Amino acid sequence: MHVIDSHTGGEPTRVILDGGPDLGSGPLAERAQRLATEYRDFYRSVILEPRGQVAMVCALLVEPVDPSCVTGVIYFDSEAVLGMCGHGTIGLAATLVHMGRIGLGQHRIETPVGVVTVDVLDANTVTVTNVESRRCSTSVKVEIDGIGTVTGDIAYGGNCFFLVDPSPIPVTATNIRQLTDVTVAVREALLAQGYGCDNGAPVDHVIFYGPPETPEGHSRNFVLCPDDAYDRSPCGTGCSARLACLAADGRLAEGQEIVQESVIGSTYRLSYRKGPNGGVIPSITGKAYVMAESKLIFLPQDPFNKGIVL
């Protein structure tokens, strides 16, 4: 299997160029569902240790339905097939530039939740214009042992998020273990009570916000992903959900740009324009860097051929 690895703000993306399963044709949402239900062993084998790592997201290239798109893509981590992935799209664009498949300028990419555009500003800097994002619920409360009441909004940005501002725990790198444990507990409480986005998707990401650590920063976030790993980047789809909430509260004007910091200090530049259906069309600008190009080998006699599953 031919792959190219990159990172966006510290969060790795593995682009799968060939060697994936035949998912057939038709809408990408249907092919993504087929990957999720029929090929779980495959996608976990690519991303789990010893081949992958806990923070990685994979981008499986597929033929687009829309001929105006340079490629179709299905994203996944070790626990879930994702609707969209912001850092992954920035990493994918940088990878396609590295391969010579695209150059500077705007390009369209088809995802299971719709077509997004990428503006390639240079070999590493990319602006993603995401699908329309929206706030679904406000002031949702859950009780967490040792923490108390945690209140947040549920919003859609290509995936379904629970956003908590301010965080009940300081959003610093020294608190990553506690932040992980508490956000996992928050997500479990939300799922137990049946909370999700208005399209029926359950909450699979949780974001806690704290004050920025740089003068230009708007806030610093900690993002829990579906596989219980934290996002090293500020999370593109999470930033899209954040923009929807800020816009709904009148806390950010259309076209105004802010800087979102991640828990490790990497940044995205964010802005939005109003969407046609009452939400926002987010723009996320970040940097990605290609790290490796390699061929994955799956020996049948390897006892960890399908990854390490504990």
C-alpha positions in Angstrom: 0.0 0.0 0.0 1.5 3.3 -1.1 1.1 6.1 1.5 2.4 9.6 2.1 2.4 11.0 5.6 2.2 14.7 6.6 1.3 16.7 9.6 -0.9 19.7 10.0 -0.1 21.7 13.1 1.4 18.5 14.6 -1.6 16.3 13.8 -0.6 13.5 11.3 -2.4 12.6 8.1 -1.7 9.4 6.1 -2.9 9.7 2.5 -3.6 6.2 1.0 -2.8 6.4 -2.7 -3.5 2.7 -3.6 -4.1 -0.6 -2.0 -7.4 0.2 -0.4 -10.6 -1.9 -0.7 -13.0 -1.6 -3.7 -15.9 0.4 -2.3 -17.7 0.5 -5.6 -19.2 3.6 -7.1 -22.0 6.0 -6.1 -22.2 8.8 -3.5 -19.2 9.1 -1.2 -21.5 8.9 1.8 -22.5 5.4 0.8 -18.9 4.4 0.1 -17.9 5.7 3.5 -20.7 3.7 5.2 -19.4 0.6 3.3 -15.9 1.2 4.6 -17.2 1.7 8.1 -19.4 -1.5 8.2 -17.6 -3.9 5.9 -13.9 -3.0 6.1 -13.2 -2.2 9.8 -10.3 -4.6 10.0 -8.7 -2.9 7.0 -8.9 0.7 8.2 -7.8 -0.2 11.7 -4.8 -2.2 10.3 -3.6 0.9 8.5 -3.8 3.3 11.5 -3.2 1.2 14.6 0.2 0.5 16.0 2.6 -0.8 14.9 2.1 0.8 11.5 0.3 3.9 12.7 -0.2 6.0 15.8 -3.0 7.1 18.0 -3.2 10.7 16.7 -3.2 9.8 13.0 -6.1 10.3 10.6 -6.0 8.5 7.2 -7.3 9.9 3.9 -8.4 7.2 1.5 -8.4 8.6 -2.1 -11.4 7.5 -4.2 -12.9 8.5 -7.5 -15.2 11.6 -7.0 -18.7 11.6 -8.3 -18.4 15.3 -9.2 -16.1 15.6 -12.2 -15.0 19.1 -11.1 -13.2 17.7 -8.1 -9.6 16.8 -8.2 -10.2 13.7 -6.0 -12.7 12.2 -3.6 -11.6 11.3 -0.1 -12.8 9.3 2.9 -11.3 10.1 6.3 -11.0 7.7 9.2 -9.2 7.3 12.5 -8.9 4.0 14.4 -12.4 4.1 15.8 -14.6 5.8 13.2 -15.0 6.8 9.6 -15.4 10.6 9.6 -17.6 12.8 7.6 -14.9 15.5 7.1 -11.5 16.3 8.5 -10.1 19.8 8.4 -6.5 19.1 9.2 -6.6 16.1 6.9 -7.8 18.2 4.0 -5.0 20.7 4.6 -2.5 17.7 4.7 -4.1 16.1 1.6 -3.7 19.4 -0.3 0.0 19.7 0.7 0.4 16.0 -0.3 -1.2 16.5 -3.7 1.1 19.5 -4.3 4.1 17.4 -3.3 3.0 14.8 -5.9 2.6 17.4 -8.6 -1.1 16.7 -8.9 -2.2 20.2 -8.1 -0.6 23.6 -8.0 -1.3 27.0 -6.5 -4.9 28.2 -6.6 -8.3 26.8 -5.8 -9.3 23.2 -6.1 -12.4 21.2 -5.2 -12.3 18.0 -3.1 -15.3 15.7 -2.6 -16.0 14.3 0.9 -18.8 12.2 2.3 -20.5 15.4 3.6 -20.1 17.4 0.5 -17.6 19.3 -1.7 -15.1 21.5 0.0 -12.5 23.8 -1.6 -8.9 24.3 -0.9 -6.9 27.4 -1.8 -3.2 26.4 -2.1 -1.3 29.6 -1.1 2.1 27.9 -1.2 3.5 24.4 -0.9 2.6 24.3 2.8 -0.2 26.9 3.4 -3.8 25.9 2.6 -7.1 27.5 3.2 -10.1 25.1 3.4 -13.6 26.3 2.8 -15.7 23.8 4.6 -19.3 22.7 4.3 -22.0 24.9 5.9 -21.8 24.6 9.7 -24.4 25.3 12.4 -25.2 25.3 16.0 -27.7 22.6 16.9 -28.3 23.0 20.7 -27.3 25.5 23.4 -26.6 25.3 27.1 -26.6 21.5 27.3 -25.7 20.3 30.7 -24.1 17.1 32.0 -23.0 16.1 35.5 -19.4 14.7 35.8 -18.0 13.1 38.9 -15.3 15.2 40.5 -16.1 18.2 38.1 -19.7 19.0 38.6 -22.0 20.5 35.9 -20.4 20.9 32.5 -22.4 23.2 30.1 -21.8 23.5 26.4 -23.2 23.8 22.9 -23.7 21.1 20.3 -22.7 22.1 16.8 -22.0 20.5 13.4 -18.9 21.4 11.4 -18.6 18.2 9.2 -18.6 16.1 12.4 -20.7 16.5 15.6 -19.1 18.5 18.5 -19.8 19.4 22.1 -18.1 22.7 22.8 -17.4 23.9 26.4 -16.3 27.5 27.0 -14.8 28.1 29.5 -13.2 24.8 30.2 -13.5 23.4 33.8 -9.8 22.5 33.6 -7.0 24.8 32.4 -6.3 24.1 28.8 -2.5 23.5 29.0 -0.2 20.8 27.8 0.5 19.8 31.4 -3.1 18.9 31.8 -3.5 16.7 28.7 -4.2 13.5 30.8 -6.9 15.1 32.9 -8.4 16.9 29.9 -8.6 13.6 28.1 -10.2 11.7 31.0 -12.8 14.5 31.6 -13.7 14.9 27.9 -14.2 11.2 27.6 -16.5 11.2 30.6 -18.4 14.2 29.1 -18.9 12.4 25.8 -20.1 9.2 27.5 -22.6 11.2 29.5 -23.9 13.0 26.4 -24.3 9.7 24.5 -26.0 8.1 27.5 -28.6 10.9 27.4 -29.0 10.6 23.6 -27.5 14.0 22.6 -26.4 14.6 19.1 -26.6 16.9 16.1 -29.8 17.7 14.3 -28.9 15.4 11.5 -29.0 12.4 13.9 -25.2 12.1 14.3 -24.1 11.4 17.9 -21.5 13.7 19.5 -18.2 12.1 18.7 -15.8 15.1 19.5 -15.6 17.2 22.6 -13.8 20.6 22.8 -12.8 22.5 25.9 -11.7 26.2 25.5 -9.4 28.3 27.6 -7.6 31.7 27.2 -4.9 32.0 24.5 -1.2 31.9 25.4 -0.2 34.4 22.7 -1.2 38.0 22.1 -2.8 37.2 18.7 -4.7 34.2 19.9 -8.5 34.2 20.3 -8.5 31.1 22.6 -6.7 27.8 23.1 -8.6 24.5 22.7 -8.3 20.9 23.7 -10.1 18.5 21.2 -11.0 14.9 22.0 -11.4 12.8 18.9 -13.5 9.6 18.4 -10.6 7.3 19.2 -10.0 9.1 22.6 -6.8 10.7 21.3 -6.4 14.5 21.5 -6.0 16.6 18.4 -2.6 18.1 18.1 -4.0 20.7 15.7 -6.8 23.1 16.5 -9.2 20.8 14.6 -10.6 22.1 11.3 -14.1 20.7 11.7 -14.1 21.7 15.3 -13.1 25.2 14.3 -16.0 25.2 11.9 -18.4 24.3 14.7 -16.8 27.0 16.9 -17.4 29.6 14.2 -21.0 28.6 14.0 -21.4 29.2 17.7 -19.5 32.5 17.8 -21.6 33.8 14.9 -24.9 32.6 16.5 -24.0 34.5 19.7 -23.0 37.6 17.8 -19.4 37.3 19.1 -17.7 37.3 15.7 -18.6 39.3 12.7 -18.7 37.9 9.1 -15.3 38.2 7.6 -13.5 38.9 10.8 -10.4 36.7 11.3 -9.3 35.1 14.5 -6.4 32.8 15.5 -7.3 29.5 17.2 -4.5 27.9 19.2 -4.3 24.1 19.9 -3.3 22.6 23.2 0.3 22.2 21.9 0.4 25.8 20.5 -0.1 25.2 16.8 -2.6 27.6 15.1 -5.2 28.1 12.4 -6.6 31.4 11.1 -10.4 31.3 11.0 -13.2 33.4 9.5 -16.6 32.8 8.0 -19.3 34.1 5.6 -23.0 33.6 6.1 -24.4 30.3 4.7 -27.5 29.9 2.5 -29.3 27.8 5.2 -28.8 30.0 8.2 -25.4 28.6 9.2 -21.9 29.7 8.3 -19.4 28.8 5.6 -16.1 28.5 7.5 -12.6 29.2 6.2 -9.6 27.6 7.9 -6.0 28.4 7.1 -3.2 26.2 8.3 0.1 24.7 7.3 1.0 21.1 6.5 4.4 19.4 5.9 5.0 16.1 4.1 7.1 13.8 6.4 7.4 10.5 4.6 6.5 8.4 1.5 6.4 4.7 2.0 4.9 1.3 1.1 3.0 -0.5 3.9 3.4 -4.3 3.9 0.8 -6.7 5.3 2.4 -10.1 5.8 -0.2 -12.8 6.5 2.2 -14.5 9.0 2.5 -11.2 11.0 0.6 -11.7 14.3 -0.1 -8.0 14.4 -1.1 -7.8 10.7 -4.4 -6.2 11.7 -2.8 -3.8 14.2 -2.5 -4.0 18.0 -5.9 -4.3 19.5 -6.1 -4.4 23.3 
